Amino acid sequence: MSGQGVVVTGAGGFIGGHLVADLRTRGYGHVRAVDIKPFPQWHQLHTGVENLQLDLRESCACYDAVQCTDHVYNLAADMGGMGFIESNKALCMLSVLINTHMLKASRDVGVQRYFYSSSACVYAADKQTDPDVTALRECDAYPAMPEDGYGWEKLFSERLCRHFREDFALTTRVARYHNVYGPYGTYKGGREKAPSAICRKVIEAKLSGRREITIWGDGNQTRSFMYIDDCLHGTQAILHSDIEEPVNLGSRELVTINQLVDIVEDIAGVRLRRVYDLTAPQGVRGRNSDNAMIEERLGWEPSVSLRAGLERTYRWIYEQERVPTAAAV
């Protein structure tokens, strides 16, 4: 591994920052971390790697990003939780420029393997109307009816990866992420996802003594949530695998949002009055990952329990929230 060059785009984000750290731990000789955000805004900024601030929506920036590298992990996208993607469909779709230019640049400079992070938002909406959802198989993305905006961009980019593999012999691999969470993730500001948002809300209620939490929807929506360590393992295993088609990467531990709140309340040692905001963005009624393909092809599936992952996430967010609160007293 020491002689291989690796590029991580979206490295200033949650998953990208963790991936850069893991690649360094694994002994890769040259890791290039790329993101559009100024360095002070990166979730994690690592020493010992080449950190670049580039706008990958521009073709020339993509060529700068992939020069002299063997493997590309393309995680870059303009996205966030349900509140963000429902209100920013055009911005989400513009991320198609990133994958398009990154694929062209990777083909032209001779990149050996290219990973694209897709999303469970590609799945057909009519298969996700019941909280007691049947786990989604990879084939359930067609006939196509993905999440408007963000889901369409991801599905199109999956197809683009496929055709670059077929037409230009660029080895591409695609994983469909299902709700990744963990420490160093966004937990406030509008782009946070449910696990981090619930942890923050419970912590705020506990620290303030308000003992109340607002939940988006009726709380009966169902989801599965994958801890970051499982995401990192699966991402790298898929890049190095022979799985040519998109593959689910997610936990199959299905819970309601109410059950998610139950777990976080138990970790925090509090019980809160619940206020349900039925006007807030809710997404599909139910979504879960069918892991038959990844189990068959890799002999593995995500295994960190939701309770264990939430405990680590809660502790990290609590420290971020507790310090400014203490300073203000």
C-alpha positions in Angstrom: 0.0 0.0 0.0 2.9 2.4 0.7 3.4 3.2 -3.0 -0.2 3.8 -3.9 -1.6 7.3 -4.3 -5.2 7.9 -3.1 -7.5 10.8 -3.6 -10.5 11.5 -1.3 -12.9 14.1 -2.5 -15.3 15.6 0.0 -12.4 15.1 2.5 -13.6 18.1 4.5 -16.9 16.4 5.2 -17.9 13.8 7.7 -17.3 10.6 5.9 -14.3 11.9 3.9 -12.5 13.1 7.0 -12.8 9.7 8.7 -11.8 8.0 5.4 -8.6 10.1 5.2 -7.7 9.2 8.8 -8.3 5.5 8.1 -6.2 5.4 4.9 -3.3 7.0 6.8 -3.6 4.4 9.5 -3.5 1.7 6.8 -0.2 3.0 5.6 -1.0 4.5 2.2 2.1 6.4 1.0 0.4 9.5 -0.5 -3.1 10.6 0.4 -4.6 13.7 -1.2 -7.6 15.2 0.6 -9.8 17.6 -1.5 -12.7 19.7 -0.6 -14.3 23.0 -1.6 -14.6 24.4 1.9 -11.9 26.6 3.5 -9.6 24.5 5.7 -11.0 25.9 9.0 -14.4 24.6 8.0 -13.3 21.0 7.4 -14.7 18.5 9.9 -11.2 17.0 10.3 -8.0 18.4 8.9 -5.2 15.9 9.0 -1.4 16.4 8.9 0.8 14.2 6.8 -1.5 14.3 3.8 -1.8 16.7 0.9 -4.8 18.9 1.6 -6.3 20.9 -1.3 -9.1 23.4 -1.5 -10.7 22.9 -5.0 -14.1 23.4 -6.6 -14.6 20.1 -8.3 -17.6 21.4 -10.2 -14.8 22.9 -12.5 -13.1 20.5 -14.9 -9.6 21.9 -14.4 -9.8 21.4 -10.6 -10.6 17.7 -11.2 -7.5 17.2 -13.2 -5.5 18.9 -10.4 -7.1 16.5 -7.9 -6.3 13.2 -9.7 -2.8 13.8 -11.0 -0.4 11.0 -10.1 -2.9 8.9 -8.3 -4.0 5.3 -8.4 -7.3 5.2 -6.6 -10.1 7.8 -6.3 -12.8 7.9 -3.6 -15.4 10.4 -4.8 -17.5 11.4 -1.9 -17.9 15.1 -2.9 -21.5 16.4 -3.1 -23.7 19.3 -2.0 -26.0 17.5 0.4 -27.3 17.2 3.9 -30.2 15.7 5.8 -33.9 15.6 4.7 -34.5 19.2 5.6 -31.7 20.3 3.2 -32.3 18.0 0.3 -36.0 18.8 0.1 -35.3 22.5 0.0 -32.2 22.5 -2.3 -33.0 20.2 -5.2 -31.2 22.2 -7.8 -28.0 22.5 -5.7 -28.1 18.8 -5.1 -28.4 18.0 -8.8 -25.5 20.3 -9.7 -23.3 17.8 -7.9 -23.6 15.8 -11.2 -20.9 18.1 -12.5 -18.4 16.8 -9.9 -18.8 13.1 -10.8 -18.8 13.9 -14.5 -15.6 15.9 -14.4 -13.9 13.5 -11.9 -14.7 10.5 -14.2 -13.3 12.3 -17.3 -10.1 13.4 -15.4 -9.6 9.9 -13.9 -10.0 8.2 -17.3 -7.5 10.6 -18.9 -4.8 10.4 -16.3 -5.0 6.6 -16.0 -6.6 6.1 -12.5 -6.8 2.4 -11.7 -9.9 2.3 -9.5 -12.7 4.8 -8.9 -15.2 4.7 -6.1 -18.5 6.6 -6.2 -20.6 7.2 -3.1 -24.3 6.9 -4.1 -27.3 6.9 -1.8 -30.3 4.9 -0.7 -32.2 7.9 -2.0 -32.0 6.3 -5.5 -34.7 3.8 -4.6 -38.2 4.0 -6.0 -40.5 6.0 -3.8 -43.4 3.6 -4.3 -41.4 0.9 -2.6 -41.0 3.0 0.6 -44.6 4.0 1.5 -45.0 1.7 4.6 -43.1 1.9 7.9 -43.1 -1.9 7.9 -41.0 -1.8 4.7 -39.5 -4.7 2.8 -35.7 -4.3 2.8 -34.6 -2.7 -0.5 -32.7 -4.8 -2.9 -30.3 -3.3 -5.4 -32.8 -4.0 -8.3 -35.4 -1.9 -6.6 -33.9 1.2 -8.0 -35.7 0.5 -11.2 -38.2 1.4 -12.7 -36.7 4.7 -11.6 -38.6 6.9 -9.1 -35.9 8.2 -6.8 -35.9 11.1 -4.3 -36.5 14.3 -6.3 -33.3 16.2 -6.9 -30.7 14.5 -4.8 -31.8 10.9 -5.7 -32.0 11.6 -9.4 -28.4 13.0 -9.4 -27.2 9.9 -7.6 -28.9 7.6 -10.0 -27.7 9.4 -13.0 -24.1 9.4 -11.7 -24.3 5.6 -11.0 -25.2 5.1 -14.7 -22.3 7.4 -15.7 -19.9 5.3 -13.7 -21.2 2.1 -15.4 -20.8 3.5 -18.9 -17.2 4.8 -18.1 -16.4 1.3 -17.0 -18.0 -0.3 -20.1 -16.8 2.2 -22.7 -13.5 3.4 -21.3 -12.3 0.4 -19.2 -12.1 2.6 -16.0 -12.7 0.3 -13.1 -15.6 1.9 -11.2 -17.3 0.8 -8.0 -20.5 2.2 -6.5 -21.9 1.9 -3.0 -25.4 3.0 -2.0 -24.9 4.5 1.5 -27.8 4.1 4.0 -27.8 6.9 6.6 -24.2 7.1 7.9 -23.6 8.7 11.3 -21.0 9.0 14.0 -18.6 11.5 15.7 -17.3 14.5 13.8 -20.5 14.7 11.8 -22.8 17.6 11.2 -25.2 17.9 14.2 -26.7 21.3 13.7 -27.2 24.1 11.2 -29.7 22.4 8.8 -27.6 19.7 7.1 -27.6 17.2 10.0 -29.2 13.8 9.7 -31.6 12.1 12.2 -29.1 10.4 14.6 -27.0 13.5 15.2 -30.1 15.8 15.2 -31.8 13.6 17.8 -28.6 13.5 19.9 -28.3 17.3 19.8 -31.9 17.9 20.7 -31.8 15.5 23.7 -28.6 17.1 24.9 -30.0 20.6 24.5 -33.1 19.5 26.5 -31.0 18.0 29.2 -28.6 20.9 29.5 -31.4 23.5 29.5 -33.7 21.6 31.8 -36.5 22.2 29.3 -37.3 18.4 29.0 -39.0 18.6 25.6 -38.1 17.5 22.1 -39.6 18.3 18.7 -39.7 15.3 16.3 -40.2 15.7 12.6 -43.3 13.8 11.5 -45.2 11.4 13.7 -42.2 9.4 14.8 -43.4 6.2 13.1 -41.2 6.6 10.1 -38.6 3.7 9.9 -35.0 3.8 8.9 -31.7 1.9 9.3 -28.6 3.8 10.4 -24.9 2.8 9.7 -22.1 3.7 12.0 -19.1 5.3 10.4 -16.7 2.5 11.1 -18.8 0.1 9.1 -19.0 2.6 6.3 -15.2 2.9 6.1 -14.7 -0.8 6.1 -17.4 -1.4 3.4 -16.2 1.5 1.2 -12.7 0.2 1.0 -13.8 -3.4 0.6 -16.1 -2.5 -2.3 -13.5 -0.4 -4.1 -11.1 -3.4 -4.1 -13.8 -6.0 -4.9 -15.1 -7.4 -8.2 -18.6 -6.1 -7.6 -19.4 -4.1 -10.8 -23.0 -3.2 -10.1 -24.1 -0.7 -7.3 -24.3 -2.4 -3.9 -26.1 -1.5 -0.7 -23.9 -0.4 2.2 -26.0 0.0 5.2 -27.2 -1.6 8.5 -30.4 -3.7 8.4 -31.3 -2.8 12.0 -34.6 -1.1 11.3 -36.1 1.3 13.9 -38.7 3.9 14.0 -37.7 7.5 14.8 -39.5 7.1 18.1 -37.3 4.1 18.9 -34.3 6.2 17.9 -35.3 8.8 20.4 -35.9 6.1 23.1 -32.3 4.9 22.7 -30.8 8.4 22.9 -33.0 9.3 25.9 -31.8 6.1 27.6 -28.1 7.0 26.9 -28.7 10.5 28.3 -30.7 9.3 31.3 -33.7 11.5 30.6 -37.3 11.2 29.5 -38.7 14.1 27.4 -42.1 15.3 26.4 -42.4 14.8 22.6 -43.9 17.4 20.3 -44.5 16.1 16.7 -44.1 18.6 13.9 -46.2 17.1 11.1 -45.3 20.0 8.7 -41.6 19.2 8.8 -39.8 17.3 6.0 -40.2 13.5 6.7 -39.0 11.7 3.6 -40.3 8.2 2.8 -42.3 6.3 5.4 -39.9 3.4 5.5 -36.4 2.4 4.2 -34.1 -0.5 5.1 -31.1 -2.2 3.4 -31.2 -5.6 2.0 -27.7 -6.9 2.5 -27.9 -10.2 0.6 -25.5 -9.0 -2.2 -22.8 -7.7 0.1 -23.0 -10.7 2.3 -22.7 -13.0 -0.7 -19.9 -11.1 -2.5 -17.8 -10.0 0.5 -18.8 -12.3 3.3 -19.5 -9.3 5.4 -22.2 -6.7 6.3 -22.3 -3.7 8.7 -22.5 -5.0 12.2 -22.1 -2.1 14.8 -25.3 -2.0 16.7 -27.3 1.3 16.7 -27.0 1.5 20.5 -23.2 1.2 20.4 -22.8 3.7 17.6 -25.2 6.2 19.2 -23.4 6.1 22.6 -20.1 7.1 20.8 -21.9 9.8 18.8 -23.8 11.1 21.8 -20.6 11.5 23.8 -18.9 13.5 21.1 -21.8 15.8 20.5 -22.3 16.3 24.2 -18.7 17.5 24.5 -19.2 20.0 21.7 -22.4 21.3 23.3 -21.3 21.3 26.9 -18.2 23.4 26.4 -19.8 26.5 24.9 -22.7 26.2 27.4 -20.2 26.1 30.3 -18.3 29.1 28.9 -21.5 31.1 28.7 -22.4 30.6 32.4 
